[in-house]
Amino acid sequence: MLHAPAPSRSEKTAQTKKRRKGFDMTKFTNDEMNLMCIYSAGSSRAGLMQKLTEMKKYLERDEVQLLELTEGALAKLGTMTDEEFGQLELYPDFDI
């Protein structure tokens, strides 16, 4: 049976720092960030989650990708703190 090599000291340090920081902001995809930009409008984390949950009710059956995108964003928002949410830079990368 093969075993993965043990992480180096620098890899362990990076993993520890990442864990201490809490939520990894890079876990949001570009599409999730854009979706949150559209629905955030100055909302708190809970407010954004409420708006996204409400929006899901209006999706058509064929809007599977948007539903999956929304559920992914909601799951990630649910794992972060309000402080971490406040650090997000919710600016769309498209022209409005």
Wavefront OBJ file of the C-alpha trace (Angstrom):
o trace
v 0.000 0.000 0.000
v 1.405 3.394 -1.008
v 1.286 6.309 1.379
v 1.371 9.959 0.450
v 4.560 11.693 1.512
v 4.345 13.633 4.737
v 3.813 17.368 4.222
v 6.904 19.516 4.489
v 7.352 21.971 7.315
v 6.377 24.932 5.101
v 3.241 23.077 3.927
v 2.264 22.388 7.550
v 2.799 26.049 8.437
v 0.662 27.187 5.489
v -2.099 24.744 6.450
v -2.029 25.931 10.060
v -2.200 29.602 9.035
v -5.078 28.866 6.684
v -6.962 27.067 9.451
v -6.374 29.930 11.899
v -7.660 32.486 9.439
v -11.021 30.747 9.372
v -13.016 30.774 6.160
v -10.994 30.654 2.951
v -12.399 33.436 0.768
v -11.030 31.754 -2.359
v -13.558 28.951 -1.953
v -16.210 31.064 -3.670
v -16.221 30.630 -7.427
v -16.288 33.664 -9.691
v -19.910 32.880 -10.561
v -20.864 32.610 -6.879
v -19.232 35.978 -6.188
v -21.135 37.560 -9.088
v -24.407 36.049 -7.870
v -23.794 37.411 -4.380
v -23.001 40.842 -5.863
v -26.345 40.893 -7.627
v -28.328 40.021 -4.496
v -26.249 41.592 -1.712
v -27.032 45.319 -2.150
v -25.599 46.209 1.238
v -27.088 43.192 2.953
v -25.694 41.393 5.924
v -24.710 37.753 5.516
v -28.095 36.673 6.905
v -29.878 39.154 4.631
v -28.071 37.860 1.565
v -28.830 34.278 2.531
v -32.502 35.194 2.911
v -32.582 36.888 -0.518
v -30.897 33.930 -2.205
v -33.264 31.494 -0.503
v -36.242 33.573 -1.636
v -34.888 33.770 -5.197
v -34.696 29.970 -5.396
v -38.495 29.812 -5.123
v -38.830 31.594 -8.475
v -36.476 29.399 -10.474
v -37.921 27.349 -13.295
v -37.312 23.589 -13.535
v -34.779 24.048 -16.326
v -32.650 26.509 -14.325
v -30.694 23.690 -12.727
v -27.306 25.394 -13.018
v -28.536 28.543 -11.305
v -30.095 26.450 -8.556
v -26.825 24.566 -8.014
v -24.863 27.823 -8.047
v -27.217 29.363 -5.488
v -27.138 26.328 -3.229
v -23.334 26.277 -3.363
v -23.135 29.939 -2.397
v -25.658 29.432 0.415
v -23.710 26.470 1.787
v -20.481 28.460 1.834
v -22.164 31.526 3.332
v -23.507 29.279 6.079
v -20.002 28.214 7.097
v -18.542 31.685 7.479
v -18.927 34.274 10.217
v -20.459 37.732 9.824
v -16.974 39.185 10.301
v -15.595 37.083 7.450
v -18.551 38.103 5.279
v -17.775 41.735 6.025
v -14.301 41.221 4.576
v -15.632 40.027 1.216
v -15.258 42.473 -1.621
v -18.557 42.059 -3.388
v -17.900 43.884 -6.628
v -19.058 42.252 -9.862
v -16.528 41.526 -12.560
v -19.021 42.436 -15.260
v -20.550 45.708 -16.426
v -23.892 46.543 -14.885
l 1 2 3 4 5 6 7 8 9 10 11 12 13 14 15 16 17 18 19 20 21 22 23 24 25 26 27 28 29 30 31 32 33 34 35 36 37 38 39 40 41 42 43 44 45 46 47 48 49 50 51 52 53 54 55 56 57 58 59 60 61 62 63 64 65 66 67 68 69 70 71 72 73 74 75 76 77 78 79 80 81 82 83 84 85 86 87 88 89 90 91 92 93 94 95 96
